[in-house]
């Protein structure tokens, strides 16, 4: 457990810290310094090799000295991250070699939709695609469990976002095994080690994607049961949010322990250095969004992105066109 570092900031478990002096400092950084700070900051939430992962080592909250007066600073810090992402995505699109796949998994009301909306708000829509996966259709059940996600993979130069993903096959399907029985699998393939085999399939799939230029970065928005309860009640009390809530959401809360066990084994079995999981403390939404933005910046920076360089002939051609344009008479 992390110890109290000062009287200003206390962190429980493997989580980061943030205070108003830290944010004010961030706002004075150059672009290069900001990227370096984002990489360092996000690293503490990155699982990397998941062999020794334990979910209890990661907190759902980060206690800070921030108050309502500091909200503009928090918003400005996130905007700096968003602006950096937008600039890096432009180079990713121009280079047209790598693609980035961001996967979001969480319990209900953890803030996936809001995180995607805010963190990716500055991204050029031409270079980004978001796919939300619900319960599989009849057509999708007639294929392997990776099939429907493979169809939505991002093209080179683009960022793909999966709001839930093939990881549902080792989460909800594992918690509710009756779903597994309805997936039309041959009976002899449904064995006691089916989950380990699916983990192996996922690891191999993500390794294959990396070897072909698609980097996979995964986020588990780690929300507490108490915070989920609070957000559920807010959704019920707010008529504009009633549509977000269903009795099924409340029912899933009764399986909280089973889900936490499933998440822990999933992360332990599928987090690798090339395709890492980030465990994001999600009780504080603004903080969670800063963590996610920092992690995406880190992933893009490690690709060594740069704009395509043109040859001498192309430069000469461009200069010739420029000369013609400059000599062109202005229209009245």
N, C-alpha and C positions, 0 to 999 in steps of 0.2 A: 504494500500500500504506500502511496506517495505521502510524505510527511508535509506538514504545514510549512510552506516556504517563507511566509512572512505574515504579518498581521493583516495584510490586505487581501491575500488570495489563498484560498484553501482548496485543494484538489483531492478528491476521493478516488482511489484506484488509478489505473493507467489512463489519465485524461490530461488535457492541457489546461492552461490558465490564460486568462485575459483580463486586463484592467485598463482604466482610462489612460494611464501613462503609456502603456504598450501600444494602444491604438493611436494615440497622438504621435508616437514615434514612427509608426508605420506610415502615417500620412506625410512624412518628410523624406521618405526613401525614394531613390531613383528607381527606374524600371528594373534594372539589373539587381539592385539591392532587394527590391520587393520580391522578385522571383526567388532569390536566395533565401529570404526570410520565409516565404511560403513553403519552400521545400523542407526547411528545417522544422517549421511548425507542424506540417502535416505528418512528418516522419513518426512522431510519437503515437499516432493513431493507426499506423500501418502495421499489419500483422506480419507481413513477409512470409517466411516459412512458417506454416501453421502447426508444425509437429507438436509443440508444447503449449498450444493455445488453451487458455482457460477463460471463459466468458466472465467469471467473477472477478477477474483482474482488471476489468474495464468498467468504468463508471458510466451511468446514464446522464450524469449532470456535472457541471463545472461551476463551482461557487466563485463568484467574482465580486469586486467592489463596484461594479457598474450599476447605475440606477437609471431612472427614466430620463434624467438630464443628459445621459451619455448616449442615448439612442441615435442622435444624428452622427456621432463619431463611429458607432458600430455600423450604421448604414453606409457611411463614407468609406470605411475600411472594406466592406463587402464590395462596394462599387469599384474600388481600386482593383480588387481581384477580378471582378467581372470585366473591367476594361483590359486587363492583362490577358485574360482568356480570349477576348475578342481579337486582340492583336495576334496572338499565337495561332488561333484558329485560321486566321487569314493566311498565314504562312503555310500551315498544314494543307489548306485547300489549294494553294498555288503550287506547292511542291508535288502534291498528288502521288505520294508514295506510301505513306502510312495512313492508317485509319485508327480511330480510338473508339472503343466500346465501353460505355459506362453502365454498370448494372446496379440498380437500387432494390434492396430487399429490406423489409421491416414488418413489424406488427402494424395493425391498423392504427391510424392517427399518429404515426411517428413523424410525419412531415415530408414524405417522399415527393408529393406533388408540388408543395411549396418550395422545396429545395431545388427541384428541377426548374421551376418557373423563375426563381430569383437568380440562381447561379448561372443559368444559361441565357439570361435575358439579353445579354449583349451580343450573342452569337448570330452570325449571318444565317438566316433560315435556309439558304441554298446549301450550306455546308453542315446541316444538322438535321437529324430525324429522330423522333421520339415514338416508341412503340410501347403500348400498355398491353400486358398479357392477362387475360381473364381465364375462366375455366375453358379448357380445350373444346373445340367443336368436334362434331362427328368426323369431319374430314381429317382434322389434326390427330384424332385418336387412331386413325387408320395408318398413321406413320409412327416412326420412332420419336422419343420424347424430345429430341433436339431439333427435329425437322422444322417446326413452326418458327423457332428462333433463328435458325440458319437462313430462312427466307428474308429476314429483316436485318441482316448484318449490314453495317455501313460500307459504302464504297470507299476506295482509296481517296484520301483528302478530306474525309468527312468524319463527323462525330456522331455515333449512334448512341441512343439512350434507351435502355430497357427498364421500364417501370414494372418490376417483377420480371421473371425470366424462367429459364430451364431449371433454376434452383428451386422452383416450386415443387419439382418432382422429388426433392429430398427433404422438403419441409412439410407442406400441407398434405402431400400424398403419404408421407411417412407417419404424420400424426393421425391421419384418418386412413388407415390401410384399406378400408372398404373401397376407396377411390382406386387404389392399385388394382383391386380385383375386377374393376369395371373397365380397365384399359386394354382389354383384348389380348393380353400377353399369353403365350402358351403356358400352361400350368407348370411345366417342368422348369421354366425359367424364373418362376417366382420362388426363390430360395431364401434361406436365412441371411445369405450374404449379398442380397440384391442391392442393398444401399451402398456397400463398399464397392460393388461393381459399377454403380452409377457414379460414385465419386471418381472412380478410375476413368470412366468414360468422359466425364467433365474435364478432368485434368488433361487428358489426351486431346480433347477438343480444343481447349484453350491453348495448349502447347502448339497445336497445329495452326491455330489462328495467328499466334505470335510469329511463327516461322513463315507465315505468308503476309506479314505486315499489319496485322490487326492487334493492337494492344488492348487487353481487357483489364479494366480497373473496377473493383467491386466495393460497394458501400452497404454496410449494415447499419441502419439508423437505430441505435440502441436506446429505446425509450423505456422508462420504468412503468410498471403496472399502475402505480398511483397517478402518474402523469397521463397515461392513456385514459384512465377513469375521468380525470378532470376534463380532458378534451372531448370525451364522449358526451359528458353532461353539457358542455358548451355547445356541442352540435345539436343536442336535443332542445336546449333553451333558445337557440338562435334559429328562427324560421328559415333564414337564408341558407342555413347549413343542414337543415333536416334531410335533404336529399343525399347527404354524404353518409348517413347512418342507417343501418339495418339491424334487424334482430340477429342476423348471422354474425355481425361484428361482436355483439355482446356475448354470443354463444362461444366464440373462439377464445374469449378471455378465460373460460373455464379450463382451457388446455394450455395455460400459460407455461407451466413447468415443462410440459412435453415439448412445446415450441422452443423454449430456451435450450433444452437438451439437444434438440434437432439443429438449432443454429450453431451451437458450440461444436458439434461434431462436423457439421458442414464446413465451417470455417477452418477447423483444424485439418480437415481432409483435403481442402481445395485451395487454400491460400498458398501461393508460391511467390518467389521473388519476381518472376516475370508477370504474373497475374495475381496481384495481391488483394486481400480484403482490407478495408479500412473500417474499424469499429468507431462509429461517430456518436459521441454523447448527444442524444437528441431531445433531452428534456428542455434544453434552451435552443429554440429554433434559430435565432440569429447566429449563435455560436456554431451550430451544426453547419450552417450554410458557409461560414468562413472556412471551416475545416474542409468541406467538400471542394470549394473553390481552390483552396491551397493544394489539395491532392491532385486536382486536374491540372493545375499549373505545373506541378512536379512531374506528372506523367508526360505532358507535352514537352517540357524542357529537356527531358531525358532522351527525346527523339532526335535531338540535334537538328532541328528544323532550320531551313534557310530558303529564301526565295530563289527560284531557278536563275542561273546565270546565263546570259545570252552571249553569243560569240561576236567577233569583230564585224562580220558581215551584217549581222542583225542590227548592231549598233549603228553602222554606216547607213543602213536602210532607214532606221528610225530618224537619224539626223537629216536625211534627205527629205523625208516626209515633213519634218518640222520646218525645214527651210521653205518648202512649198507653202505650208500653212501661214508662215510669217509674211511671205510675199503676197499672199492673197489679199485683195482689196476688200475693205469692210463693206458690207451691204448697207444700203441706205434704208 
